[in-house]
């Protein structure tokens, strides 16, 4: 029993900060992914991709209207 507890402590100490839920995440790949996502967000502007921009705008408006309607409906019952 004592040996088992000792092994668990050793494994816990040996884990890196990058080791999450049994998956090893490479910090350089995470940084690369964040950089690519940031570049993609910067490229979504009205004058470069108007249809995609309008699509996202429409979807965001629908979400906002849904939330607003839900809040209004709940306040009406109060």
NUKETOR-577716 format. One record per residue: residue number from 0; residue in one letter; y, z, x of N, C-alpha, C, O in turn. Coordinates in Angstrom, 2 decimals. Layout:
N
 resi resn      nv      nw      nu     cav     caw     cau      cv      cw      cu      ov      ow      ou
  NUM    a       Y       Z       X       Y       Z       X       Y       Z       X       Y       Z       X
...
END
This chain:
78
 resi resn      nv      nw      nu     cav     caw     cau      cv      cw      cu      ov      ow      ou
    0    x   -1.18    0.00    0.81    0.00    0.00    0.00    1.25    0.00    0.86    2.20   -0.74    0.59
    1    x    1.25    0.84    1.90    2.41    0.91    2.78    2.61   -0.40    3.53    3.74   -0.82    3.77
    2    x    1.51   -1.05    3.90    1.62   -2.32    4.61    2.22   -3.39    3.71    3.02   -4.21    4.16
    3    x    1.85   -3.37    2.45    2.38   -4.34    1.50    3.89   -4.16    1.36    4.63   -5.15    1.35
    4    x    4.36   -2.95    1.24    5.79   -2.69    1.14    6.52   -3.10    2.40    7.64   -3.60    2.33
    5    x    5.90   -2.90    3.52    6.50   -3.29    4.80    6.67   -4.80    4.87    7.69   -5.29    5.34
    6    x    5.65   -5.55    4.41    5.72   -7.01    4.42    6.84   -7.51    3.51    7.55   -8.45    3.86
    7    x    7.01   -6.89    2.36    8.06   -7.29    1.43    9.44   -7.10    2.05   10.32   -7.95    1.91
    8    x    9.62   -5.96    2.73   10.91   -5.69    3.37   11.19   -6.71    4.46   12.32   -7.15    4.62
    9    x   10.18   -7.07    5.21   10.36   -8.04    6.29   10.74   -9.40    5.72   11.60  -10.08    6.28
   10    x   10.11   -9.81    4.62   10.44  -11.10    4.02   11.86  -11.10    3.47   12.57  -12.09    3.60
   11    x   12.27  -10.00    2.87   13.60   -9.90    2.30   14.66  -10.01    3.40   15.68  -10.68    3.22
   12    x   14.42   -9.35    4.53   15.37   -9.38    5.65   15.41  -10.77    6.26   16.47  -11.21    6.71
   13    x   14.30  -11.46    6.29   14.22  -12.76    6.95   14.89  -13.88    6.17   15.13  -14.95    6.73
   14    x   15.18  -13.68    4.90   15.77  -14.75    4.09   17.21  -15.03    4.51   17.98  -14.12    4.81
   15    x   17.56  -16.30    4.52   18.93  -16.71    4.79   19.76  -16.65    3.52   19.22  -16.54    2.42
   16    x   21.07  -16.73    3.67   21.93  -16.80    2.50   21.73  -18.10    1.74   21.94  -18.16    0.53
   17    x   21.31  -19.15    2.45   21.12  -20.46    1.81   19.79  -20.55    1.05   19.54  -21.55    0.39
   18    x   18.96  -19.54    1.13   17.64  -19.57    0.50   17.76  -18.95   -0.87   17.84  -17.72   -1.00
   19    x   17.77  -19.78   -1.92   17.93  -19.30   -3.29   16.77  -19.76   -4.15   16.41  -20.94   -4.13
   20    x   16.18  -18.86   -4.88   15.12  -19.16   -5.85   14.00  -20.02   -5.27   13.49  -20.91   -5.95
   21    x   13.63  -19.77   -4.03   12.53  -20.49   -3.43   12.90  -21.86   -2.92   12.03  -22.55   -2.39
   22    x   14.13  -22.30   -3.05   14.57  -23.60   -2.57   15.54  -23.42   -1.42   16.45  -22.58   -1.50
   23    x   15.36  -24.19   -0.38   16.28  -24.13    0.75   17.35  -25.17    0.53   17.05  -26.36    0.39
   24    x   18.59  -24.75    0.49   19.70  -25.68    0.31   20.43  -25.85    1.63   20.90  -24.87    2.21
   25    x   20.51  -27.05    2.08   21.18  -27.38    3.33   22.69  -27.36    3.10   23.17  -28.11    2.24
   26    x   23.45  -26.55    3.82   24.89  -26.46    3.59   25.60  -27.80    3.78   26.58  -28.07    3.08
   27    x   25.13  -28.63    4.69   25.79  -29.92    4.91   25.58  -30.84    3.71   26.49  -31.61    3.36
   28    x   24.41  -30.79    3.06   24.18  -31.64    1.90   25.00  -31.16    0.71   25.45  -31.97   -0.10
   29    x   25.19  -29.85    0.59   26.01  -29.30   -0.48   27.46  -29.72   -0.30   28.11  -30.12   -1.26
   30    x   27.96  -29.64    0.93   29.33  -30.05    1.21   29.52  -31.53    0.97   30.56  -31.95    0.45
   31    x   28.53  -32.33    1.33   28.60  -33.78    1.10   28.64  -34.08   -0.39   29.39  -34.95   -0.83
   32    x   27.83  -33.38   -1.16   27.80  -33.60   -2.61   29.14  -33.22   -3.24   29.64  -33.93   -4.10
   33    x   29.72  -32.10   -2.81   31.02  -31.68   -3.33   32.09  -32.70   -2.98   32.96  -33.00   -3.80
   34    x   32.04  -33.24   -1.76   33.03  -34.23   -1.33   32.92  -35.50   -2.19   33.94  -36.04   -2.63
   35    x   31.68  -35.97   -2.43   31.50  -37.16   -3.26   31.98  -36.94   -4.69   32.62  -37.82   -5.27
   36    x   31.68  -35.77   -5.26   32.12  -35.47   -6.62   33.64  -35.41   -6.70   34.23  -35.89   -7.66
   37    x   34.28  -34.83   -5.67   35.73  -34.76   -5.65   36.34  -36.16   -5.59   37.32  -36.44   -6.28
   38    x   35.75  -37.03   -4.78   36.23  -38.41   -4.68   36.06  -39.14   -6.01   36.94  -39.91   -6.42
   39    x   34.94  -38.92   -6.69   34.71  -39.55   -7.99   35.76  -39.09   -9.01   36.27  -39.90   -9.78
   40    x   36.07  -37.79   -9.01   37.07  -37.28   -9.95   38.45  -37.86   -9.65   39.22  -38.13  -10.57
   41    x   38.76  -38.04   -8.38   40.06  -38.60   -8.02   40.17  -40.06   -8.41   41.27  -40.56   -8.64
   42    x   39.04  -40.76   -8.48   39.06  -42.18   -8.83   39.16  -42.41  -10.33   39.41  -43.54  -10.75
   43    x   38.99  -41.40  -11.15   39.07  -41.57  -12.60   40.54  -41.43  -13.01   41.01  -40.34  -13.32
   44    x   41.23  -42.55  -12.99   42.62  -42.59  -13.43   42.79  -43.76  -14.39   42.00  -44.71  -14.37
   45    x   43.80  -43.69  -15.21   43.99  -44.66  -16.28   44.14  -46.08  -15.76   43.56  -47.01  -16.34
   46    x   44.89  -46.29  -14.68   45.16  -47.65  -14.23   44.01  -48.26  -13.43   44.01  -49.48  -13.23
   47    x   43.04  -47.47  -12.98   41.90  -48.04  -12.24   40.70  -48.28  -13.14   40.05  -49.32  -13.04
   48    x   40.41  -47.34  -14.03   39.27  -47.46  -14.92   39.70  -47.01  -16.33   39.37  -45.90  -16.75
   49    x   40.43  -47.85  -17.03   41.00  -47.41  -18.31   39.96  -47.08  -19.37   40.16  -46.15  -20.16
   50    x   38.86  -47.80  -19.42   37.87  -47.53  -20.47   37.15  -46.21  -20.25   36.92  -45.46  -21.20
   51    x   36.81  -45.92  -19.02   36.14  -44.64  -18.73   37.10  -43.49  -18.98   36.72  -42.46  -19.53
   52    x   38.36  -43.67  -18.58   39.36  -42.63  -18.79   39.55  -42.37  -20.28   39.62  -41.22  -20.71
   53    x   39.64  -43.42  -21.07   39.79  -43.26  -22.51   38.55  -42.65  -23.15   38.65  -41.90  -24.12
   54    x   37.39  -42.97  -22.62   36.16  -42.37  -23.13   36.17  -40.86  -22.89   35.89  -40.09  -23.81
   55    x   36.50  -40.43  -21.68   36.56  -39.00  -21.39   37.64  -38.31  -22.22   37.45  -37.19  -22.70
   56    x   38.76  -38.98  -22.39   39.84  -38.44  -23.21   39.36  -38.23  -24.65   39.61  -37.18  -25.25
   57    x   38.69  -39.22  -25.19   38.19  -39.12  -26.57   37.17  -37.99  -26.71   37.22  -37.23  -27.68
   58    x   36.28  -37.88  -25.77   35.28  -36.82  -25.83   35.94  -35.44  -25.73   35.54  -34.51  -26.43
   59    x   36.92  -35.31  -24.87   37.61  -34.03  -24.72   38.38  -33.68  -26.00   38.39  -32.52  -26.41
   60    x   39.00  -34.67  -26.62   39.71  -34.44  -27.90   38.73  -33.97  -28.97   39.05  -33.06  -29.73
   61    x   37.56  -34.57  -29.03   36.56  -34.16  -30.02   36.12  -32.71  -29.79   35.98  -31.95  -30.75
   62    x   35.92  -32.32  -28.55   35.52  -30.96  -28.25   36.62  -29.98  -28.65   36.35  -28.95  -29.26
   63    x   37.85  -30.31  -28.32   38.98  -29.44  -28.65   39.14  -29.33  -30.17   39.35  -28.23  -30.69
   64    x   39.03  -30.43  -30.89   39.15  -30.39  -32.35   38.01  -29.58  -32.98   38.24  -28.85  -33.94
   65    x   36.82  -29.71  -32.45   35.69  -28.93  -32.96   35.94  -27.43  -32.78   35.74  -26.65  -33.71
   66    x   36.39  -27.04  -31.58   36.69  -25.63  -31.32   37.82  -25.14  -32.23   37.74  -24.04  -32.78
   67    x   38.86  -25.93  -32.37   40.00  -25.55  -33.20   39.59  -25.40  -34.66   40.00  -24.45  -35.33
   68    x   38.79  -26.34  -35.16   38.32  -26.27  -36.53   37.43  -25.05  -36.75   37.54  -24.38  -37.78
   69    x   36.57  -24.76  -35.80   35.71  -23.59  -35.90   36.53  -22.31  -35.94   36.27  -21.43  -36.77
   70    x   37.51  -22.19  -35.08   38.37  -21.00  -35.07   39.14  -20.87  -36.38   39.27  -19.78  -36.93
   71    x   39.66  -21.99  -36.86   40.41  -21.98  -38.11   39.52  -21.57  -39.27   39.94  -20.80  -40.14
   72    x   38.31  -22.07  -39.30   37.37  -21.74  -40.37   37.02  -20.25  -40.36   36.96  -19.62  -41.42
   73    x   36.80  -19.69  -39.17   36.49  -18.27  -39.08   37.67  -17.39  -39.46   37.49  -16.34  -40.08
   74    x   38.86  -17.81  -39.11   40.05  -17.03  -39.49   40.32  -17.10  -40.99   40.87  -16.16  -41.57
   75    x   39.95  -18.19  -41.60   40.14  -18.33  -43.04   39.28  -17.30  -43.79   39.71  -16.72  -44.79
   76    x   38.08  -17.09  -43.29   37.20  -16.14  -43.97   37.64  -14.70  -43.75   37.30  -13.83  -44.55
   77    x   38.40  -14.43  -42.70   38.89  -13.07  -42.44   40.05  -12.83  -43.35   40.64  -11.75  -43.33
END
